[in-house]
């Protein structure tokens, strides 16, 4: 089960593709903003070098392992980490992934604030749901800070259902409430 065989994945306004090192500046531009990382367990990126390091330590090695035939637990793909780019400009508008290395199938994403409120998060996540179905996934999950009403709306638009409340650890170690969401595929 390889994600690369289905890329680029086109939606109405976006194409989803693998990251390259050239994306470091755009990743930093998005994830250096406090409003983007407010409800995530990590704070804003401090530098473009942080973005490059993330690519070199996590994303690119996952692609290399997947290309070499490695799989995650249960045969899950390791390379489900995608850049969401605007078709008309090629600009990176968001980041979306399905975490599979630990056997979970947890959806996560960030979006450039310049595109908030325009359906970009929903559209890129819908593309991921379509691809997860093609790849034979059984379900997708997501964990969302309960204060993040906008992300809960995105998940509801995807057809995900809230399942349970859980504790979480936010930035600086503070305890937060999280809600688990699930979509049967």
Secondary structure, 3 states (H helix, E strand, C coil): CCHHHHCCEECCCEEEECCCHHHHHHHHHHHCCHHHHCCCCCCCCCCHHHHHHHHHHHHHHHHHHHHCCCCCHHHCCCCCEEEEEECCCCCEEEEEEEECCCCCCEEEEEECHHHCCCCHHHHHHHHHHHHHHHCCCCEEEEEEECCCHHHHHHHHHCCCEEEEEEEEECHHHCEEEEEEEEEEC
